């Protein structure tokens, strides 16, 4: 077992307290009796019977008992010879602009074979509370290069937008594509942009896939990759998103960059949260998850945003696997309450070979209007998106009807609508690995709408139809 100290944990030179009153060991937790003057989230040095040092953190404390989670696990520790030293400091991440282009583990240690990161600052991974009065409304456009996102569920700077996936769906491939293609479009060209990618509880194959994709796409030099593998300690999964968000806040609010944070898979994070809660013998909430999971997730998601007077911004794209495709499960349910919309991946589209299989009807970006700008440009974008939604929703209903009575029994207009839906899925949504600028996305939308008679474009003003529509009238 490794005894090295994670780079994420800044250790002060002064040790304040040492205890040998460990009364119980349960899973990754130590229970220490008769604790005094120790603090919640304080970092602890655990010295085992053979002198090996492991790091831990205070989870709970009162006048009689302290509960400590050990990052590397409690294997080999005993109640008699184990010592706990309380350092008087919290978990910190050493941050620097040189983090860009590096691959780190969930604690912030380099794992790419490169040199250690020389820190410019050491920041509390829990972040600092943001005064709500200083928050700016998320707005302006982040171009992902994915038409179903840019055209219909536009991502705004400072927004937090989850992607609801299912087992076996290509959420990781979509995440890697967005990370490689994403750009912030400014008034004078592209503005300073960075991606912080937090891979939580992934397999070694998935970790290799992400690193290969970023290097092949030429996006590695603007990306910080935090990798927590499935065989790493569960406790590390609780640190990975916090370390990633700390790095993002540093890049955004110290170096003025617009940072896109992609976190996958938050379901693995919640499972680790449940595991630690069970070890603490807490009363479980819905489906065994702790009752405080809502506030715990909020403490992560609410770190997205823009600040008045600050050039940079932190935008979150949160990917989670919906257990059993049940969108009422506590993980997607609570995530939906906190975030500003959702992107839903559809299993039926995946079976048809559509990539990315984004089901646009249950998908939503509540900040789309702010992201697509103002004036005539916004109006044209909005009405085209509304018309695509309307036709596609009508076609989905017609598909169910055709399954009962047969497509031959439908009218010519109904069959035209079905043909529109097929083209919409295969050409607009199913773009493959292409990187589409927003102008190409909107042009393609009009090309697909050209198959429909102008008089059926009821959600588009006549002046806009005359300007863009090329179909029959």
TORKOL-4160 file (C-alpha; in steps of 0.2 Angstrom, whole numbers, padded with zeros to 4 digits, m for minus):
473
<pt num="1" X="0000" Y="0000" Z="0000"/>
<pt num="2" X="0007" Y="0017" Z="m0005"/>
<pt num="3" X="0011" Y="0029" Z="0009"/>
<pt num="4" X="0014" Y="0044" Z="m0001"/>
<pt num="5" X="0004" Y="0060" Z="0003"/>
<pt num="6" X="m0008" Y="0065" Z="m0011"/>
<pt num="7" X="m0004" Y="0082" Z="m0019"/>
<pt num="8" X="m0022" Y="0087" Z="m0016"/>
<pt num="9" X="m0018" Y="0088" Z="0003"/>
<pt num="10" X="m0008" Y="0103" Z="0009"/>
<pt num="11" X="0000" Y="0098" Z="0025"/>
<pt num="12" X="0005" Y="0111" Z="0038"/>
<pt num="13" X="0021" Y="0110" Z="0048"/>
<pt num="14" X="0012" Y="0111" Z="0065"/>
<pt num="15" X="0003" Y="0096" Z="0072"/>
<pt num="16" X="m0010" Y="0101" Z="0084"/>
<pt num="17" X="m0017" Y="0085" Z="0092"/>
<pt num="18" X="m0013" Y="0066" Z="0093"/>
<pt num="19" X="m0025" Y="0053" Z="0099"/>
<pt num="20" X="m0023" Y="0034" Z="0102"/>
<pt num="21" X="m0041" Y="0032" Z="0108"/>
<pt num="22" X="m0048" Y="0023" Z="0092"/>
<pt num="23" X="m0063" Y="0013" Z="0098"/>
<pt num="24" X="m0069" Y="0005" Z="0082"/>
<pt num="25" X="m0065" Y="0002" Z="0063"/>
<pt num="26" X="m0079" Y="0000" Z="0051"/>
<pt num="27" X="m0075" Y="0000" Z="0032"/>
<pt num="28" X="m0065" Y="0016" Z="0028"/>
<pt num="29" X="m0070" Y="0024" Z="0044"/>
<pt num="30" X="m0061" Y="0026" Z="0061"/>
<pt num="31" X="m0070" Y="0031" Z="0077"/>
<pt num="32" X="m0060" Y="0040" Z="0090"/>
<pt num="33" X="m0066" Y="0043" Z="0108"/>
<pt num="34" X="m0064" Y="0058" Z="0119"/>
<pt num="35" X="m0060" Y="0071" Z="0105"/>
<pt num="36" X="m0057" Y="0089" Z="0109"/>
<pt num="37" X="m0054" Y="0104" Z="0098"/>
<pt num="38" X="m0054" Y="0096" Z="0081"/>
<pt num="39" X="m0064" Y="0102" Z="0067"/>
<pt num="40" X="m0076" Y="0096" Z="0053"/>
<pt num="41" X="m0066" Y="0092" Z="0037"/>
<pt num="42" X="m0049" Y="0093" Z="0046"/>
<pt num="43" X="m0035" Y="0083" Z="0038"/>
<pt num="44" X="m0028" Y="0069" Z="0049"/>
<pt num="45" X="m0012" Y="0059" Z="0048"/>
<pt num="46" X="m0015" Y="0040" Z="0052"/>
<pt num="47" X="0000" Y="0031" Z="0058"/>
<pt num="48" X="m0002" Y="0012" Z="0057"/>
<pt num="49" X="0006" Y="m0002" Z="0067"/>
<pt num="50" X="0021" Y="m0003" Z="0055"/>
<pt num="51" X="0024" Y="0015" Z="0054"/>
<pt num="52" X="0015" Y="0018" Z="0037"/>
<pt num="53" X="0006" Y="0035" Z="0036"/>
<pt num="54" X="m0011" Y="0037" Z="0028"/>
<pt num="55" X="m0021" Y="0053" Z="0026"/>
<pt num="56" X="m0039" Y="0054" Z="0032"/>
<pt num="57" X="m0052" Y="0068" Z="0035"/>
<pt num="58" X="m0064" Y="0072" Z="0049"/>
<pt num="59" X="m0082" Y="0067" Z="0044"/>
<pt num="60" X="m0091" Y="0070" Z="0060"/>
<pt num="61" X="m0086" Y="0077" Z="0077"/>
<pt num="62" X="m0094" Y="0080" Z="0094"/>
<pt num="63" X="m0088" Y="0081" Z="0112"/>
<pt num="64" X="m0087" Y="0062" Z="0114"/>
<pt num="65" X="m0083" Y="0055" Z="0097"/>
<pt num="66" X="m0074" Y="0059" Z="0081"/>
<pt num="67" X="m0078" Y="0050" Z="0064"/>
<pt num="68" X="m0063" Y="0049" Z="0052"/>
<pt num="69" X="m0063" Y="0043" Z="0034"/>
<pt num="70" X="m0046" Y="0035" Z="0028"/>
<pt num="71" X="m0042" Y="0039" Z="0010"/>
<pt num="72" X="m0032" Y="0023" Z="0007"/>
<pt num="73" X="m0043" Y="0011" Z="0017"/>
<pt num="74" X="m0041" Y="0004" Z="0034"/>
<pt num="75" X="m0033" Y="m0013" Z="0030"/>
<pt num="76" X="m0019" Y="m0017" Z="0042"/>
<pt num="77" X="m0024" Y="m0004" Z="0055"/>
<pt num="78" X="m0029" Y="m0010" Z="0073"/>
<pt num="79" X="m0036" Y="m0002" Z="0089"/>
<pt num="80" X="m0020" Y="m0003" Z="0099"/>
<pt num="81" X="m0006" Y="0003" Z="0089"/>
<pt num="82" X="m0014" Y="0015" Z="0077"/>
<pt num="83" X="m0012" Y="0034" Z="0080"/>
<pt num="84" X="m0021" Y="0049" Z="0073"/>
<pt num="85" X="m0013" Y="0066" Z="0072"/>
<pt num="86" X="m0025" Y="0081" Z="0068"/>
<pt num="87" X="m0016" Y="0094" Z="0057"/>
<pt num="88" X="m0027" Y="0109" Z="0060"/>
<pt num="89" X="m0030" Y="0111" Z="0041"/>
<pt num="90" X="m0042" Y="0106" Z="0028"/>
<pt num="91" X="m0039" Y="0097" Z="0011"/>
<pt num="92" X="m0031" Y="0108" Z="m0002"/>
<pt num="93" X="m0027" Y="0107" Z="m0020"/>
<pt num="94" X="m0010" Y="0114" Z="m0026"/>
<pt num="95" X="m0015" Y="0124" Z="m0042"/>
<pt num="96" X="m0005" Y="0131" Z="m0056"/>
<pt num="97" X="m0008" Y="0136" Z="m0074"/>
<pt num="98" X="0004" Y="0122" Z="m0079"/>
<pt num="99" X="m0010" Y="0110" Z="m0074"/>
<pt num="100" X="m0016" Y="0112" Z="m0092"/>
<pt num="101" X="m0012" Y="0097" Z="m0102"/>
<pt num="102" X="m0009" Y="0086" Z="m0087"/>
<pt num="103" X="m0017" Y="0070" Z="m0082"/>
<pt num="104" X="m0020" Y="0069" Z="m0063"/>
<pt num="105" X="m0028" Y="0056" Z="m0051"/>
<pt num="106" X="m0043" Y="0060" Z="m0041"/>
<pt num="107" X="m0032" Y="0068" Z="m0027"/>
<pt num="108" X="m0023" Y="0079" Z="m0039"/>
<pt num="109" X="m0007" Y="0069" Z="m0041"/>
<pt num="110" X="0001" Y="0068" Z="m0059"/>
<pt num="111" X="m0001" Y="0051" Z="m0066"/>
<pt num="112" X="0005" Y="0055" Z="m0084"/>
<pt num="113" X="0024" Y="0053" Z="m0080"/>
<pt num="114" X="0027" Y="0071" Z="m0081"/>
<pt num="115" X="0036" Y="0082" Z="m0068"/>
<pt num="116" X="0027" Y="0087" Z="m0052"/>
<pt num="117" X="0016" Y="0103" Z="m0053"/>
<pt num="118" X="0024" Y="0118" Z="m0045"/>
<pt num="119" X="0010" Y="0127" Z="m0036"/>
<pt num="120" X="0005" Y="0145" Z="m0038"/>
<pt num="121" X="m0008" Y="0143" Z="m0024"/>
<pt num="122" X="m0015" Y="0130" Z="m0012"/>
<pt num="123" X="m0034" Y="0131" Z="m0012"/>
<pt num="124" X="m0047" Y="0123" Z="m0001"/>
<pt num="125" X="m0055" Y="0110" Z="m0012"/>
<pt num="126" X="m0072" Y="0114" Z="m0004"/>
<pt num="127" X="m0072" Y="0131" Z="m0012"/>
<pt num="128" X="m0077" Y="0147" Z="m0005"/>
<pt num="129" X="m0096" Y="0153" Z="m0003"/>
<pt num="130" X="m0101" Y="0164" Z="m0017"/>
<pt num="131" X="m0111" Y="0179" Z="m0012"/>
<pt num="132" X="m0128" Y="0177" Z="m0022"/>
<pt num="133" X="m0128" Y="0196" Z="m0025"/>
<pt num="134" X="m0111" Y="0195" Z="m0034"/>
<pt num="135" X="m0118" Y="0181" Z="m0046"/>
<pt num="136" X="m0121" Y="0186" Z="m0064"/>
<pt num="137" X="m0134" Y="0178" Z="m0074"/>
<pt num="138" X="m0127" Y="0164" Z="m0085"/>
<pt num="139" X="m0128" Y="0170" Z="m0103"/>
<pt num="140" X="m0118" Y="0170" Z="m0119"/>
<pt num="141" X="m0115" Y="0155" Z="m0130"/>
<pt num="142" X="m0104" Y="0140" Z="m0128"/>
<pt num="143" X="m0102" Y="0131" Z="m0145"/>
<pt num="144" X="m0101" Y="0112" Z="m0142"/>
<pt num="145" X="m0101" Y="0107" Z="m0161"/>
<pt num="146" X="m0116" Y="0096" Z="m0157"/>
<pt num="147" X="m0131" Y="0101" Z="m0167"/>
<pt num="148" X="m0144" Y="0094" Z="m0155"/>
<pt num="149" X="m0136" Y="0104" Z="m0141"/>
<pt num="150" X="m0131" Y="0120" Z="m0150"/>
<pt num="151" X="m0147" Y="0121" Z="m0160"/>
<pt num="152" X="m0160" Y="0115" Z="m0148"/>
<pt num="153" X="m0153" Y="0115" Z="m0130"/>
<pt num="154" X="m0140" Y="0128" Z="m0131"/>
<pt num="155" X="m0127" Y="0129" Z="m0117"/>
<pt num="156" X="m0124" Y="0146" Z="m0108"/>
<pt num="157" X="m0108" Y="0151" Z="m0100"/>
<pt num="158" X="m0110" Y="0148" Z="m0081"/>
<pt num="159" X="m0124" Y="0135" Z="m0083"/>
<pt num="160" X="m0125" Y="0118" Z="m0076"/>
<pt num="161" X="m0133" Y="0106" Z="m0088"/>
<pt num="162" X="m0133" Y="0087" Z="m0085"/>
<pt num="163" X="m0133" Y="0073" Z="m0098"/>
<pt num="164" X="m0145" Y="0058" Z="m0093"/>
<pt num="165" X="m0138" Y="0042" Z="m0100"/>
<pt num="166" X="m0142" Y="0024" Z="m0098"/>
<pt num="167" X="m0132" Y="0008" Z="m0097"/>
<pt num="168" X="m0123" Y="0005" Z="m0113"/>
<pt num="169" X="m0127" Y="0022" Z="m0121"/>
<pt num="170" X="m0112" Y="0032" Z="m0128"/>
<pt num="171" X="m0111" Y="0045" Z="m0115"/>
<pt num="172" X="m0092" Y="0044" Z="m0113"/>
<pt num="173" X="m0090" Y="0046" Z="m0132"/>
<pt num="174" X="m0102" Y="0061" Z="m0132"/>
<pt num="175" X="m0092" Y="0069" Z="m0117"/>
<pt num="176" X="m0075" Y="0067" Z="m0126"/>
<pt num="177" X="m0082" Y="0074" Z="m0142"/>
<pt num="178" X="m0089" Y="0090" Z="m0133"/>
<pt num="179" X="m0073" Y="0092" Z="m0123"/>
<pt num="180" X="m0063" Y="0091" Z="m0139"/>
<pt num="181" X="m0074" Y="0103" Z="m0149"/>
<pt num="182" X="m0081" Y="0115" Z="m0136"/>
<pt num="183" X="m0077" Y="0134" Z="m0139"/>
<pt num="184" X="m0082" Y="0150" Z="m0132"/>
<pt num="185" X="m0087" Y="0163" Z="m0145"/>
<pt num="186" X="m0082" Y="0181" Z="m0141"/>
<pt num="187" X="m0085" Y="0197" Z="m0150"/>
<pt num="188" X="m0067" Y="0197" Z="m0157"/>
<pt num="189" X="m0065" Y="0179" Z="m0160"/>
<pt num="190" X="m0062" Y="0165" Z="m0148"/>
<pt num="191" X="m0059" Y="0169" Z="m0130"/>
<pt num="192" X="m0048" Y="0160" Z="m0118"/>
<pt num="193" X="m0055" Y="0143" Z="m0114"/>
<pt num="194" X="m0051" Y="0128" Z="m0104"/>
<pt num="195" X="m0059" Y="0111" Z="m0101"/>
<pt num="196" X="m0058" Y="0102" Z="m0084"/>
<pt num="197" X="m0063" Y="0084" Z="m0086"/>
<pt num="198" X="m0067" Y="0074" Z="m0070"/>
<pt num="199" X="m0068" Y="0055" Z="m0074"/>
<pt num="200" X="m0076" Y="0047" Z="m0058"/>
<pt num="201" X="m0075" Y="0028" Z="m0055"/>
<pt num="202" X="m0071" Y="0024" Z="m0073"/>
<pt num="203" X="m0062" Y="0008" Z="m0079"/>
<pt num="204" X="m0045" Y="0007" Z="m0086"/>
<pt num="205" X="m0051" Y="0005" Z="m0103"/>
<pt num="206" X="m0062" Y="0021" Z="m0102"/>
<pt num="207" X="m0047" Y="0031" Z="m0094"/>
<pt num="208" X="m0036" Y="0026" Z="m0109"/>
<pt num="209" X="m0051" Y="0031" Z="m0121"/>
<pt num="210" X="m0052" Y="0048" Z="m0114"/>
<pt num="211" X="m0033" Y="0051" Z="m0114"/>
<pt num="212" X="m0032" Y="0045" Z="m0132"/>
<pt num="213" X="m0047" Y="0055" Z="m0138"/>
<pt num="214" X="m0040" Y="0072" Z="m0130"/>
<pt num="215" X="m0023" Y="0069" Z="m0138"/>
<pt num="216" X="m0029" Y="0064" Z="m0155"/>
<pt num="217" X="m0041" Y="0079" Z="m0155"/>
<pt num="218" X="m0028" Y="0092" Z="m0151"/>
<pt num="219" X="m0037" Y="0098" Z="m0136"/>
<pt num="220" X="m0025" Y="0091" Z="m0122"/>
<pt num="221" X="m0015" Y="0107" Z="m0121"/>
<pt num="222" X="m0031" Y="0116" Z="m0114"/>
<pt num="223" X="m0038" Y="0102" Z="m0104"/>
<pt num="224" X="m0035" Y="0096" Z="m0086"/>
<pt num="225" X="m0039" Y="0078" Z="m0084"/>
<pt num="226" X="m0043" Y="0071" Z="m0066"/>
<pt num="227" X="m0045" Y="0052" Z="m0067"/>
<pt num="228" X="m0052" Y="0041" Z="m0053"/>
<pt num="229" X="m0052" Y="0023" Z="m0058"/>
<pt num="230" X="m0065" Y="0010" Z="m0053"/>
<pt num="231" X="m0052" Y="0001" Z="m0042"/>
<pt num="232" X="m0046" Y="0017" Z="m0033"/>
<pt num="233" X="m0053" Y="0019" Z="m0015"/>
<pt num="234" X="m0071" Y="0024" Z="m0015"/>
<pt num="235" X="m0066" Y="0039" Z="m0004"/>
<pt num="236" X="m0056" Y="0046" Z="m0018"/>
<pt num="237" X="m0072" Y="0047" Z="m0028"/>
<pt num="238" X="m0079" Y="0060" Z="m0016"/>
<pt num="239" X="m0063" Y="0071" Z="m0019"/>
<pt num="240" X="m0062" Y="0070" Z="m0038"/>
<pt num="241" X="m0076" Y="0082" Z="m0042"/>
<pt num="242" X="m0071" Y="0094" Z="m0029"/>
<pt num="243" X="m0053" Y="0094" Z="m0034"/>
<pt num="244" X="m0058" Y="0097" Z="m0052"/>
<pt num="245" X="m0070" Y="0111" Z="m0048"/>
<pt num="246" X="m0056" Y="0119" Z="m0037"/>
<pt num="247" X="m0044" Y="0119" Z="m0052"/>
<pt num="248" X="m0059" Y="0126" Z="m0063"/>
<pt num="249" X="m0062" Y="0140" Z="m0051"/>
<pt num="250" X="m0043" Y="0145" Z="m0051"/>
<pt num="251" X="m0042" Y="0145" Z="m0070"/>
<pt num="252" X="m0058" Y="0155" Z="m0071"/>
<pt num="253" X="m0057" Y="0168" Z="m0058"/>
<pt num="254" X="m0038" Y="0170" Z="m0056"/>
<pt num="255" X="m0033" Y="0168" Z="m0075"/>
<pt num="256" X="m0049" Y="0174" Z="m0083"/>
<pt num="257" X="m0053" Y="0159" Z="m0093"/>
<pt num="258" X="m0070" Y="0152" Z="m0098"/>
<pt num="259" X="m0069" Y="0134" Z="m0091"/>
<pt num="260" X="m0081" Y="0120" Z="m0095"/>
<pt num="261" X="m0081" Y="0106" Z="m0082"/>
<pt num="262" X="m0086" Y="0089" Z="m0088"/>
<pt num="263" X="m0090" Y="0077" Z="m0074"/>
<pt num="264" X="m0093" Y="0058" Z="m0078"/>
<pt num="265" X="m0100" Y="0048" Z="m0070"/>
<pt num="266" X="m0109" Y="0056" Z="m0056"/>
<pt num="267" X="m0119" Y="0040" Z="m0052"/>
<pt num="268" X="m0102" Y="0032" Z="m0046"/>
<pt num="269" X="m0100" Y="0047" Z="m0035"/>
<pt num="270" X="m0117" Y="0045" Z="m0027"/>
<pt num="271" X="m0113" Y="0026" Z="m0025"/>
<pt num="272" X="m0098" Y="0031" Z="m0015"/>
<pt num="273" X="m0108" Y="0043" Z="m0005"/>
<pt num="274" X="m0120" Y="0029" Z="m0001"/>
<pt num="275" X="m0106" Y="0017" Z="0004"/>
<pt num="276" X="m0098" Y="0029" Z="0016"/>
<pt num="277" X="m0115" Y="0033" Z="0023"/>
<pt num="278" X="m0118" Y="0015" Z="0026"/>
<pt num="279" X="m0101" Y="0013" Z="0035"/>
<pt num="280" X="m0106" Y="0028" Z="0046"/>
<pt num="281" X="m0122" Y="0018" Z="0051"/>
<pt num="282" X="m0133" Y="0033" Z="0046"/>
<pt num="283" X="m0152" Y="0031" Z="0043"/>
<pt num="284" X="m0154" Y="0029" Z="0025"/>
<pt num="285" X="m0165" Y="0039" Z="0014"/>
<pt num="286" X="m0173" Y="0035" Z="m0003"/>
<pt num="287" X="m0166" Y="0018" Z="m0010"/>
<pt num="288" X="m0152" Y="0018" Z="0003"/>
<pt num="289" X="m0145" Y="0035" Z="m0002"/>
<pt num="290" X="m0141" Y="0047" Z="0013"/>
<pt num="291" X="m0154" Y="0060" Z="0016"/>
<pt num="292" X="m0141" Y="0074" Z="0013"/>
<pt num="293" X="m0137" Y="0068" Z="m0004"/>
<pt num="294" X="m0147" Y="0083" Z="m0011"/>
<pt num="295" X="m0137" Y="0096" Z="m0002"/>
<pt num="296" X="m0121" Y="0087" Z="m0006"/>
<pt num="297" X="m0124" Y="0087" Z="m0024"/>
<pt num="298" X="m0129" Y="0105" Z="m0023"/>
<pt num="299" X="m0113" Y="0109" Z="m0015"/>
<pt num="300" X="m0104" Y="0103" Z="m0031"/>
<pt num="301" X="m0117" Y="0109" Z="m0044"/>
<pt num="302" X="m0119" Y="0127" Z="m0037"/>
<pt num="303" X="m0100" Y="0130" Z="m0040"/>
<pt num="304" X="m0104" Y="0134" Z="m0058"/>
<pt num="305" X="m0108" Y="0152" Z="m0063"/>
<pt num="306" X="m0101" Y="0169" Z="m0067"/>
<pt num="307" X="m0096" Y="0183" Z="m0055"/>
<pt num="308" X="m0099" Y="0201" Z="m0058"/>
<pt num="309" X="m0083" Y="0210" Z="m0062"/>
<pt num="310" X="m0074" Y="0194" Z="m0066"/>
<pt num="311" X="m0069" Y="0189" Z="m0084"/>
<pt num="312" X="m0070" Y="0170" Z="m0082"/>
<pt num="313" X="m0084" Y="0158" Z="m0079"/>
<pt num="314" X="m0087" Y="0140" Z="m0074"/>
<pt num="315" X="m0099" Y="0130" Z="m0084"/>
<pt num="316" X="m0104" Y="0112" Z="m0079"/>
<pt num="317" X="m0109" Y="0097" Z="m0090"/>
<pt num="318" X="m0113" Y="0083" Z="m0078"/>
<pt num="319" X="m0115" Y="0066" Z="m0085"/>
<pt num="320" X="m0124" Y="0052" Z="m0075"/>
<pt num="321" X="m0130" Y="0035" Z="m0079"/>
<pt num="322" X="m0148" Y="0033" Z="m0075"/>
<pt num="323" X="m0150" Y="0017" Z="m0065"/>
<pt num="324" X="m0163" Y="0005" Z="m0074"/>
<pt num="325" X="m0167" Y="0020" Z="m0086"/>
<pt num="326" X="m0178" Y="0026" Z="m0072"/>
<pt num="327" X="m0178" Y="0045" Z="m0072"/>
<pt num="328" X="m0187" Y="0046" Z="m0056"/>
<pt num="329" X="m0172" Y="0038" Z="m0047"/>
<pt num="330" X="m0165" Y="0049" Z="m0033"/>
<pt num="331" X="m0149" Y="0053" Z="m0043"/>
<pt num="332" X="m0157" Y="0060" Z="m0059"/>
<pt num="333" X="m0172" Y="0067" Z="m0049"/>
<pt num="334" X="m0161" Y="0077" Z="m0037"/>
<pt num="335" X="m0149" Y="0082" Z="m0051"/>
<pt num="336" X="m0164" Y="0089" Z="m0061"/>
<pt num="337" X="m0170" Y="0100" Z="m0046"/>
<pt num="338" X="m0153" Y="0108" Z="m0044"/>
<pt num="339" X="m0148" Y="0110" Z="m0062"/>
<pt num="340" X="m0155" Y="0121" Z="m0077"/>
<pt num="341" X="m0162" Y="0108" Z="m0088"/>
<pt num="342" X="m0156" Y="0091" Z="m0095"/>
<pt num="343" X="m0150" Y="0082" Z="m0110"/>
<pt num="344" X="m0157" Y="0065" Z="m0112"/>
<pt num="345" X="m0149" Y="0051" Z="m0122"/>
<pt num="346" X="m0162" Y="0039" Z="m0130"/>
<pt num="347" X="m0161" Y="0021" Z="m0131"/>
<pt num="348" X="m0172" Y="0019" Z="m0147"/>
<pt num="349" X="m0161" Y="0031" Z="m0156"/>
<pt num="350" X="m0145" Y="0022" Z="m0151"/>
<pt num="351" X="m0153" Y="0006" Z="m0158"/>
<pt num="352" X="m0155" Y="0015" Z="m0175"/>
<pt num="353" X="m0137" Y="0019" Z="m0175"/>
<pt num="354" X="m0139" Y="0037" Z="m0172"/>
<pt num="355" X="m0125" Y="0046" Z="m0164"/>
<pt num="356" X="m0126" Y="0056" Z="m0153"/>
<pt num="357" X="m0142" Y="0048" Z="m0148"/>
<pt num="358" X="m0150" Y="0064" Z="m0140"/>
<pt num="359" X="m0168" Y="0063" Z="m0138"/>
<pt num="360" X="m0173" Y="0081" Z="m0140"/>
<pt num="361" X="m0191" Y="0080" Z="m0134"/>
<pt num="362" X="m0187" Y="0077" Z="m0115"/>
<pt num="363" X="m0171" Y="0087" Z="m0116"/>
<pt num="364" X="m0172" Y="0105" Z="m0111"/>
<pt num="365" X="m0160" Y="0120" Z="m0108"/>
<pt num="366" X="m0169" Y="0133" Z="m0097"/>
<pt num="367" X="m0155" Y="0146" Z="m0101"/>
<pt num="368" X="m0156" Y="0144" Z="m0120"/>
<pt num="369" X="m0164" Y="0161" Z="m0123"/>
<pt num="370" X="m0150" Y="0169" Z="m0113"/>
<pt num="371" X="m0137" Y="0159" Z="m0123"/>
<pt num="372" X="m0142" Y="0162" Z="m0140"/>
<pt num="373" X="m0141" Y="0181" Z="m0139"/>
<pt num="374" X="m0153" Y="0195" Z="m0142"/>
<pt num="375" X="m0162" Y="0204" Z="m0156"/>
<pt num="376" X="m0165" Y="0197" Z="m0173"/>
<pt num="377" X="m0152" Y="0183" Z="m0172"/>
<pt num="378" X="m0160" Y="0176" Z="m0156"/>
<pt num="379" X="m0178" Y="0177" Z="m0163"/>
<pt num="380" X="m0172" Y="0167" Z="m0179"/>
<pt num="381" X="m0164" Y="0154" Z="m0169"/>
<pt num="382" X="m0178" Y="0152" Z="m0156"/>
<pt num="383" X="m0192" Y="0150" Z="m0169"/>
<pt num="384" X="m0182" Y="0138" Z="m0180"/>
<pt num="385" X="m0179" Y="0127" Z="m0164"/>
<pt num="386" X="m0198" Y="0128" Z="m0159"/>
<pt num="387" X="m0203" Y="0123" Z="m0177"/>
<pt num="388" X="m0191" Y="0108" Z="m0177"/>
<pt num="389" X="m0198" Y="0103" Z="m0160"/>
<pt num="390" X="m0216" Y="0104" Z="m0166"/>
<pt num="391" X="m0214" Y="0094" Z="m0181"/>
<pt num="392" X="m0204" Y="0081" Z="m0172"/>
<pt num="393" X="m0217" Y="0079" Z="m0158"/>
<pt num="394" X="m0230" Y="0077" Z="m0171"/>
<pt num="395" X="m0220" Y="0064" Z="m0180"/>
<pt num="396" X="m0218" Y="0054" Z="m0164"/>
<pt num="397" X="m0236" Y="0053" Z="m0161"/>
<pt num="398" X="m0239" Y="0048" Z="m0179"/>
<pt num="399" X="m0227" Y="0034" Z="m0177"/>
<pt num="400" X="m0237" Y="0027" Z="m0163"/>
<pt num="401" X="m0253" Y="0028" Z="m0174"/>
<pt num="402" X="m0244" Y="0020" Z="m0189"/>
<pt num="403" X="m0239" Y="0005" Z="m0178"/>
<pt num="404" X="m0258" Y="0002" Z="m0175"/>
<pt num="405" X="m0266" Y="0006" Z="m0192"/>
<pt num="406" X="m0251" Y="0005" Z="m0204"/>
<pt num="407" X="m0242" Y="0019" Z="m0213"/>
<pt num="408" X="m0252" Y="0016" Z="m0229"/>
<pt num="409" X="m0268" Y="0022" Z="m0219"/>
<pt num="410" X="m0260" Y="0039" Z="m0216"/>
<pt num="411" X="m0263" Y="0055" Z="m0226"/>
<pt num="412" X="m0249" Y="0062" Z="m0238"/>
<pt num="413" X="m0246" Y="0076" Z="m0226"/>
<pt num="414" X="m0244" Y="0063" Z="m0212"/>
<pt num="415" X="m0231" Y="0053" Z="m0222"/>
<pt num="416" X="m0222" Y="0069" Z="m0226"/>
<pt num="417" X="m0221" Y="0073" Z="m0207"/>
<pt num="418" X="m0214" Y="0055" Z="m0204"/>
<pt num="419" X="m0201" Y="0058" Z="m0218"/>
<pt num="420" X="m0196" Y="0074" Z="m0210"/>
<pt num="421" X="m0193" Y="0065" Z="m0193"/>
<pt num="422" X="m0182" Y="0052" Z="m0201"/>
<pt num="423" X="m0171" Y="0065" Z="m0209"/>
<pt num="424" X="m0171" Y="0075" Z="m0193"/>
<pt num="425" X="m0164" Y="0060" Z="m0184"/>
<pt num="426" X="m0152" Y="0054" Z="m0196"/>
<pt num="427" X="m0145" Y="0071" Z="m0202"/>
<pt num="428" X="m0148" Y="0084" Z="m0189"/>
<pt num="429" X="m0146" Y="0073" Z="m0173"/>
<pt num="430" X="m0136" Y="0059" Z="m0180"/>
<pt num="431" X="m0120" Y="0070" Z="m0185"/>
<pt num="432" X="m0108" Y="0057" Z="m0180"/>
<pt num="433" X="m0091" Y="0064" Z="m0175"/>
<pt num="434" X="m0093" Y="0080" Z="m0185"/>
<pt num="435" X="m0089" Y="0097" Z="m0178"/>
<pt num="436" X="m0103" Y="0109" Z="m0183"/>
<pt num="437" X="m0102" Y="0127" Z="m0181"/>
<pt num="438" X="m0118" Y="0135" Z="m0176"/>
<pt num="439" X="m0120" Y="0143" Z="m0193"/>
<pt num="440" X="m0120" Y="0125" Z="m0201"/>
<pt num="441" X="m0132" Y="0119" Z="m0188"/>
<pt num="442" X="m0145" Y="0132" Z="m0192"/>
<pt num="443" X="m0142" Y="0130" Z="m0211"/>
<pt num="444" X="m0145" Y="0112" Z="m0209"/>
<pt num="445" X="m0161" Y="0115" Z="m0199"/>
<pt num="446" X="m0168" Y="0126" Z="m0213"/>
<pt num="447" X="m0163" Y="0113" Z="m0226"/>
<pt num="448" X="m0173" Y="0100" Z="m0217"/>
<pt num="449" X="m0188" Y="0112" Z="m0215"/>
<pt num="450" X="m0187" Y="0115" Z="m0233"/>
<pt num="451" X="m0196" Y="0098" Z="m0236"/>
<pt num="452" X="m0211" Y="0105" Z="m0227"/>
<pt num="453" X="m0224" Y="0117" Z="m0235"/>
<pt num="454" X="m0222" Y="0135" Z="m0230"/>
<pt num="455" X="m0240" Y="0136" Z="m0224"/>
<pt num="456" X="m0236" Y="0123" Z="m0211"/>
<pt num="457" X="m0222" Y="0133" Z="m0203"/>
<pt num="458" X="m0234" Y="0140" Z="m0190"/>
<pt num="459" X="m0221" Y="0144" Z="m0177"/>
<pt num="460" X="m0210" Y="0155" Z="m0189"/>
<pt num="461" X="m0215" Y="0173" Z="m0194"/>
<pt num="462" X="m0219" Y="0176" Z="m0212"/>
<pt num="463" X="m0204" Y="0188" Z="m0214"/>
<pt num="464" X="m0192" Y="0174" Z="m0208"/>
<pt num="465" X="m0200" Y="0161" Z="m0219"/>
<pt num="466" X="m0198" Y="0173" Z="m0234"/>
<pt num="467" X="m0180" Y="0176" Z="m0230"/>
<pt num="468" X="m0174" Y="0158" Z="m0227"/>
<pt num="469" X="m0187" Y="0145" Z="m0232"/>
<pt num="470" X="m0183" Y="0136" Z="m0249"/>
<pt num="471" X="m0197" Y="0123" Z="m0249"/>
<pt num="472" X="m0214" Y="0123" Z="m0258"/>
<pt num="473" X="m0226" Y="0137" Z="m0254"/>
